[in-house]
Amino acid sequence: MNDNISRAAELLANHRDSIDRLDAILVYTLGERFKHTQAVGRLKAQHDLPPSDPAREERQIERLEWLAKEADLDPEFAKKFLNFIISEVIRHHEGMQR
């Protein structure tokens, strides 16, 4: 019995280590993504372009849903996640337009 508990604890620790590494990857990836969206926002502000591009946003959502299915991730979750990111980007872009 103790061997099973010990093995389970080891497996749990390994999964948690992987989760921690993936969380770091997500944070750094989001940071990199926002650097690019901020550059886009500056370009839009400099050229008096609208802060949002609904057609592109729709294409991106469709693309992410497809990628989510390929990755065996709930497409609805992926869509909510991207919608949240898009709303943050637009909020930043609107702030640059002022």
Helices and strands as residue ranges (DSSP letters): H 2-46, H 54-70, H 75-97
